Amino acid sequence: MQPNVGDDPGSVLDLLADPYARRILTAANDEPMTAKALSDACDASLPTIYRRVDTLDEQGLLEEMRVVDPDGSHRRVYRTTVESVRATFEGDELRVVVDTRDDLAGNFTDLWEELRGDD
C-alpha cells in the first residue's frame, strides 16, 4: 500500500522526522495501544498524541481499531501499519514508497499462489 503521499512525497519523510511520530510508530509496532498508553510510552501529552495519531492515520502509517473489553466497554487502540519506507530518486523526482504489513501478507499470498499455479 502506498499511503496518501499525493504530490508531496516529502510529507511522509517530514512526518517521520517528527520525534513524537517516530515514538508512536515504535511503541504501537508490537501491539495495539490506547492513546493513554501511547502518551505514557512516548512521554507526551494526550493532545500531542491525538494530533500525531490523526496525521499518521491520514498517511496510512497507523490504523485505529475498536476493541471491546470483557466488561463490554469499547476503546480505541492504534497499531503501526508500516513495515518499511523507501525513498528513491527517479530522474528529477523523489519517490517515497511505504510498504505496509497488509502488503507484505498480500505479496506472500500472491507468490504462494504463483508457485502453486493458482489462477
C-alpha positions as CSV (number, residue, x, y, z in Angstrom):
1,M,0.0,0.0,0.0
2,Q,1.2,3.4,-0.7
3,P,-0.4,5.9,1.6
4,N,-1.8,9.3,0.5
5,V,1.5,10.7,-0.5
6,G,-0.1,12.7,-3.3
7,D,2.0,15.3,-5.0
8,D,4.3,15.7,-2.0
9,P,6.1,12.5,-1.1
10,G,8.3,14.5,1.3
11,S,5.3,14.8,3.6
12,V,5.8,11.2,4.7
13,L,9.5,12.0,5.3
14,D,8.6,15.2,7.2
15,L,6.3,13.2,9.4
16,L,8.9,10.6,10.1
17,A,11.3,13.4,11.1
18,D,9.0,14.3,14.0
19,P,10.3,12.5,17.2
20,Y,6.8,12.0,18.6
21,A,5.6,10.4,15.4
22,R,8.5,8.0,15.4
23,R,8.0,7.2,19.1
24,I,4.3,6.5,18.4
25,L,5.1,4.2,15.5
26,T,7.7,2.4,17.5
27,A,5.5,2.0,20.6
28,A,2.5,0.7,18.6
29,N,4.6,-1.6,16.5
30,D,4.5,-4.7,18.7
31,E,0.9,-4.4,19.9
32,P,-2.1,-2.1,19.6
33,M,-2.1,0.7,22.2
34,T,-4.6,3.2,23.6
35,A,-3.9,6.9,23.3
36,K,-3.2,6.9,27.1
37,A,-0.7,4.1,26.8
38,L,1.0,5.9,23.9
39,S,1.1,9.1,26.0
40,D,2.8,7.2,28.8
41,A,5.2,5.3,26.5
42,C,6.1,8.4,24.5
43,D,6.2,10.9,27.4
44,A,3.8,13.2,25.5
45,S,0.6,14.9,26.3
46,L,-2.7,13.4,25.1
47,P,-3.3,16.3,22.7
48,T,0.1,15.8,21.2
49,I,-0.6,12.0,20.8
50,Y,-4.0,12.7,19.2
51,R,-2.6,15.2,16.7
52,R,0.2,12.8,15.6
53,V,-2.2,9.8,15.6
54,D,-4.5,11.7,13.2
55,T,-1.7,12.6,10.9
56,L,-0.1,9.2,11.0
57,D,-3.6,7.7,10.2
58,E,-4.1,10.1,7.3
59,Q,-0.8,9.0,5.8
60,G,-1.6,5.3,6.2
61,L,1.2,4.6,8.7
62,L,-1.1,3.9,11.7
63,E,-4.5,2.4,12.0
64,E,-7.3,2.8,14.5
65,M,-9.2,-0.2,15.8
66,R,-12.0,-0.5,18.3
67,V,-11.8,-3.3,20.8
68,V,-14.5,-4.5,23.2
69,D,-13.3,-5.3,26.7
70,P,-14.7,-8.2,28.7
71,D,-17.0,-5.8,30.6
72,G,-18.5,-4.6,27.3
73,S,-16.8,-1.2,27.2
74,H,-15.3,0.0,23.9
75,R,-12.0,1.6,23.5
76,R,-9.8,2.8,20.6
77,V,-6.4,1.3,20.1
78,Y,-3.7,2.2,17.5
79,R,-1.4,-0.1,15.6
80,T,1.5,0.7,13.3
81,T,0.8,-0.5,9.8
82,V,4.1,0.5,8.2
83,E,6.7,-2.2,7.6
84,S,9.2,-0.2,5.6
85,V,9.7,3.2,3.9
86,R,11.9,3.7,0.9
87,A,12.9,7.0,-0.7
88,T,14.4,6.9,-4.2
89,F,15.3,9.4,-6.8
90,E,14.0,8.7,-10.2
91,G,15.3,11.3,-12.6
92,D,14.4,14.6,-11.1
93,E,11.7,13.2,-8.8
94,L,11.7,12.0,-5.2
95,R,9.6,8.8,-4.8
96,V,8.5,7.6,-1.5
97,V,7.1,4.0,-1.2
98,V,5.6,2.8,2.0
99,D,5.2,-1.0,2.4
100,T,2.6,-2.0,5.0
101,R,2.0,-5.3,6.8
102,D,-1.0,-6.0,4.7
103,D,1.0,-5.5,1.5
104,L,3.6,-8.0,2.7
105,A,1.0,-10.6,3.5
106,G,-0.7,-10.0,0.2
107,N,2.7,-10.3,-1.6
108,F,3.3,-13.6,0.1
109,T,-0.1,-14.8,-0.8
110,D,0.4,-13.8,-4.5
111,L,3.8,-15.5,-4.5
112,W,2.4,-18.7,-2.9
113,E,-0.5,-18.8,-5.5
114,E,2.0,-18.3,-8.3
115,L,4.2,-21.2,-7.0
116,R,1.1,-23.5,-6.7
117,G,-0.1,-22.5,-10.1
118,D,-3.4,-21.0,-8.9
119,D,-5.1,-18.6,-11.3
